[in-house]
């Protein structure tokens, strides 16, 4: 019997490495996602049970990269709740890989996704978030109102603040508002002043000011008419955005604290949101969100993500 073929096989064959096995598994598993947006604030939505790996900060940054990944302001990860009474657990990740407590626009995108993809057939349900329970009311296939809970002017996110939550930073007077995440709402005199602000230049120093140990989201706003304000947003972990639901909420609460009318129509670069603030600072946020497209990551990108 000729032994040469067997010797050759022994010389060239080897057991697959752990990386080889991972590549095979990734190729079989794939990674499906949907891209959604609300007023230009865009998120990638994924379901935890369908992910071939955990969402680490490095992987999140790559997926959110607008040139080398899907491109988004962040990622919404949905999974089964770990307590009864909830439809799902929502985790929200910023484009820089950090985890956010809450996002008003992201929450509406996740809510309408859950209904559209059959997680629930109810118009009223509860979702778990890092910030606590949120309770939406779906009003159409593309709109909903979210019970955001009660806003606070004192929180650990601004430990040096007084009872009213006001302070000064980088030459601005501000109102601290906590709406599941920290907001620094800065009122300016008029729309011309608002338009002239260079947010990428002035935003980072405020976001990372020592006053705010958890960093902060920042909104600059001005009143246009009774019950109508305009706001521009610098979002923690993202930068300047066309819209932010919690940023709009922070500005609306600051407006209401100054005696402004409510509900408040908040005009943002990406469109309008309605924020209803009552005397106890309980907040309801109303607006729209829509799907943009669904897709699956290419095997090559999965390979690159696997080793990050």
LUMVODREN-960008 format. One record per atom (N, C-alpha, C): x, y, z. Coordinates in steps of 0.05 Angstrom, whole numbers, plus 5000, padded with zeros to 4 digits. Layout:
# LUMVODREN-960008
XYZ
...
# end
This chain:
# LUMVODREN-960008
501749765000
500050005000
501850255000
501150434983
502650684981
502050865005
504050925021
503651095044
504051395039
504851465014
505551745009
503151935012
500851855001
498552045005
497852085034
498051875051
497451905079
499452085092
502052045085
504152215097
503652515089
502952555064
502452825054
500152955069
498052795074
495752905088
496452985116
498052805129
498952865157
500653115158
502153155137
504053385137
502553645133
500353645118
499053895111
496553945127
495353745139
492853785154
493353875182
491354015194
491554105221
488754145232
488554135258
485954195270
485354495267
482854565262
482154855259
482755005285
483755245282
484255415306
481655535316
481855655340
479455785351
478456005333
480356145320
479556365302
478056245278
479156015267
477755885244
474955815251
474655695275
471955615284
470155855286
471156075298
469556315301
468756425273
470456425254
469856515227
467656345215
467756085219
465755905208
463055965221
463055995247
460556055262
459356325253
461156525250
460156785241
458856775213
460256615196
459156595168
456456465168
456056275187
453456135189
451356315202
452256465223
450356615239
449456875225
451357015212
450657275200
450057475222
449257715214
448357915233
446458105218
443858065225
441858235213
441358475230
440558695217
439958945231
437959105216
436859305229
435259505215
436259785222
436159965202
436860245207
434260405209
433960555231
431660725235
432561015240
430761205236
431461475242
428961625251
429461825268
427462005278
428562285278
427362455260
428262725257
431262745250
432262545235
435062535227
436962415248
435862345271
437462205292
437261905286
439461785276
439261515265
440661315283
439361075285
440360855301
440260595286
442060425292
442060145283
440559985304
438559825296
437159655316
437959365311
438659235333
439358945332
437958805355
437458545351
436358375371
438558205383
438758205409
440958075423
441257785416
439057645413
439257355408
440357295380
440357495362
441357455336
444257555331
445557645353
448257745350
450257515353
452357515336
454357305338
456457365359
456457605370
458357685391
457157915407
458457965430
457558195447
458258455434
456658665440
457258925429
459259065448
461759045441
463859185456
464059475446
465359655462
465659925452
467059945425
469159775420
470559785394
468759705371
467059495376
465259405355
463059615350
462159735371
460059945368
461160175351
463660265358
464860485342
465060415313
465860175307
466160085279
463460075265
461459965278
458859945265
457660225260
458160415278
457060685275
458760855256
461060765248
462760915230
461360955203
461061205194
459561265170
461161205144
463661135147
465261065123
465960775123
466560655146
467460375147
465460185160
463060285168
461060115180
458360175169
456260125184
453560185175
453160495176
454160615197
453760905200
451260975216
451661095240
449361165257
450261335280
448261455293
448861605318
449061415342
448161165338
448360975360
447060705352
447060525372
445860255368
443860205390
441560095382
439460015400
439459705401
439959595424
439959305427
437459225443
435859055431
433358955443
433758665452
432758595475
432958325485
430558265503
430258015510
428057935528
428358075555
426158155567
426358285594
427258085615
428458185636
429158005658
427258045682
425058185678
422958215698
420258185685
418258085699
415558075687
414358345683
412458365664
411058615660
412158785638
414358705626
415658855605
415558705578
415458855556
415658725530
418558665522
420358845530
423158805522
424958975540
427558915538
429559075551
431159215529
431459475533
432859645513
435459745524
437659695510
440159825516
440960005493
441960245501
442560455481
445560515482
446860505459
449660555458
450260795439
451960975449
452761205432
454861125412
455261295392
457161235371
459961205381
460661315404
463361295415
463761035431
461660865432
461860615447
460860625475
460260865485
459160885513
456260815513
455260735537
452460665540
450860905551
448660965538
446861185547
444661075564
443761235583
441561145600
438861145584
438561355567
436061385553
436461565529
434761525509
434661695485
431761715477
430761955475
427961995468
427461905439
429161985421
428761895393
429261595390
431461495403
432061215402
429761045414
428661145436
426460995448
424060975429
423361195415
421061175397
421760985374
424160985364
424960795343
424660505353
425660455377
425460185388
422560105393
420960285403
418060235408
416660155383
416960315362
415560255337
416660015323
419259955326
420459705316
419159465330
418859475357
417759255372
414859195362
413359395358
410659355348
410659245320
412259365302
412359275274
413358995271
415158905288
416458645285
415158435303
412858495314
411258295327
411958225356
413658385369
414258335397
411758375414
409958545405
407458595420
405358685399
402758645406
400658745389
399058965404
400159055426
398859265442
399859545435
398059745439
398960025435
400160135460
399859995483
400860095508
402359875522
404859915529
406559715541
408859845555
410559685568
412859795583
415459665573
417559825574
420259735566
422159795588
424059615593
426159655612
428459815598
429560015613
431960155604
433760195628
436260275623
438060335645
436860555663
435360735650
434160965665
431660875680
430660635675
428260545688
426060485667
423660455677
421360385659
420560625642
420060565616
418660765599
416160635588
414060805586
411460705578
410460865554
410360735530
409460875506
406460835501
405361015486
402760985474
403061025444
402560815429
402960835400
400460965388
400761165372
398561315360
398161275331
400161155317
400061085289
402460905283
402560795259
404960625253
407560775254
407461045254
409961195254
410161395277
408261405295
408261605316
407561475343
408661595364
407961505391
408561725411
407361695434
407861865457
409161695479
411361795490
412861645510
412661785537
411761645557
411761745584
414661735594
415861965597
418761975604
419161985634
416961985649
417362005678
417562295687
418662335711
418862605722
421762705720
421962945708
424563075706
425463175733
428063195737
429163285762
431263505757
431363695775
433363915773
435863855790
435663645807
437963565823
438563275817
441163205814
441962935809
444962905813
445762645815
448662595818
450262685794
448962735771
450362815747
451263105749
450163255769
450963535774
451063565804
453063435817
453063415846
453463685860
454563885846
454964145859
452664335856
450564245843
448264415838
446464455862
445064675863
443164735884
440464605877
438464675893
435864565889
434664625862
435264875852
434064955827
435564855802
437964735806
439464615785
440764815766
440965065773
442165265755
445165285761
446665385742
449565415745
450765565721
453365565720
454765705699
457065525689
457465515663
459565355651
460365485625
462965515621
464165615595
462865875587
462266045606
461166315600
458166315596
456766085600
453866075596
452566015623
450166125628
448466035649
446865805639
446365605656
444965365646
442965265667
441165095658
439264955675
439864655673
440564535695
440964245695
438264115697
437763915679
435363755680
436163465676
435063285693
435563005690
432962875681
433062755657
430762625645
431462335637
432562195656
433661925650
436561945643
437462165631
440262235627
440662535632
443162625636
443562905644
443463095621
442163325625
441863525605
442763795616
444263945600
445064215607
443664395587
441564535595
439964695577
440764995580
441565115558
442565385558
440765565541
439565765554
437865945539
439466175527
438866235502
440266465488
438066665481
438966895473
437067125471
435167085447
436166995424
434466995401
435466785381
433966755359
434666555339
437266615325
437866875320
440366945307
442766865324
442566905350
444666825368
444966515368
442766375367
442766085366
444165985341
443366105318
444566015293
447566065291
448466275305
451266345303
453166165319
452066005337
453765835354
455165625338
457665585345
459265365333
459365135352
457364955350
457064745370
459464555371
460664465348
462964295350
465264415365
465464685365
467664825378
467164855408
464664915415
464164975443
462964745459
461864545445
460464325458
462264145475
464564065464
466263865479
467063955507
467764215510
468564315536
466264305557
463864345547
461564335566
460864045572
460763885551
460163595555
461963475576
464563545576
466563415593
467363595617
465863805622
466563985645
466663835671
468363915689
468563785715
465963795731
464263985725
461664005739
460063755735
460563615713
458863395704
460463135704
460562995726
462262755728
461462525709
459062525700
458062325681
458062435652
459262665648
458962815623
456062905620
455563075601
452763165599
452063215569
449463195563
448463285538
447963585541
448063725518
447864015519
445764115498
443964285507
442164405487
442264715491
442264845468
441965145468
439265195456
437665375469
434965415460
434165715462
432165785447
430966055450
427966025445
426466215456
423566215452
422866365426
421066235410
420266355385
417466485388
415766355404
413066455409
412066305434
409766385445
408766235468
408365945461
409665765477
409465485472
411065375449
412865535438
414565445416
417465535421
419265345421
422165415424
423665275401
426065385397
427865245378
430365165393
431464935387
433764825401
435764705382
438264725390
440464585377
441864415398
442764175389
443563965408
446463885404
447963865426
450563725426
450263485444
450363245433
449663005447
452162875458
452062795483
454262655496
454862395481
457462365474
458362125460
457762125431
456562335420
455862345392
456862605379
456362835391
456963095380
454463235371
454663425354
452263575345
450463385329
447863395335
445963225322
443663395311
442263285291
439963425280
437563425299
437663235318
435463215336
436263045360
434963095383
435262915406
432662945422
431362715428
428862725443
429262815471
431362705485
431862795512
433063075513
434563145492
435563425490
433263625487
431263555470
428963715467
427363735493
427263505507
425863495533
427163675554
429863665555
431363835573
430864135568
430864205542
430364485535
427464565542
425564385537
422764445543
422264475573
423564305589
423264325618
424464585627
426764655617
428064915624
426165145617
424865135594
422965335585
420665345605
419565115612
417265115631
418065215658
420465165667
421365255694
421565565694
421865685671
421965975669
419166095666
417065925668
414366025665
413265995637
414665855619
413665825592
411265645590
409765675568
407365515564
408165225558
406265035565
406564755558
403764655550
403564475530
405764335516
407564525501
410064425496
412064585482
412664455455
412464605434
413364505408
416364585406
418064375403
420864425402
421764385373
422764595360
423664585333
426664535333
427364315320
430164225318
430964225289
433564195283
434464195256
433163965239
432363745253
431163525239
428163525238
426863715252
423963715253
422863805280
420363735286
419063825310
418363595329
418563635355
417563455375
415763615394
413863465406
412063595425
412663485452
413163665471
413863585499
411863715517
410363545532
408363635551
409663615579
409863845593
411063855619
408963955639
408263795659
406263895678
407664025702
406064115721
407164275744
409064115761
408763845761
410563675777
412963585760
413263695736
415463635718
415263355706
412763245706
412362995692
412363055662
413662875646
414162945618
412962725600
411562805579
410762635557
412062745532
413362565516
414662645491
413262515468
412462675448
411062575425
412662635399
412762445381
414062485355
413962235338
415362245316
415362025297
418061885295
417961645283
420361495276
419661305254
421561255236
421061075213
423460895208
422960665196
425060495186
426260605161
428860565157
430260655133
430860415115
432160215126
432659965111
433459745131
433259495121
434259265135
436559145120
438359025134
440758915120
442058695136
444258585125
445858385138
448758455133
450458435154
453258505151
454658305133
456558405117
458158235099
459958065116
460657815106
462357635122
465157765128
466157925110
468758055115
468658245138
466558395140
466258585163
465858425189
464358205188
464058045212
466757935221
468457855203
471057755210
472657975225
472458225214
473958445226
472858515254
470258505256
469058565282
469658355303
469958105294
470457885313
472957915328
474958045316
477658065329
477958335343
475958505343
476158765357
475758735386
# end
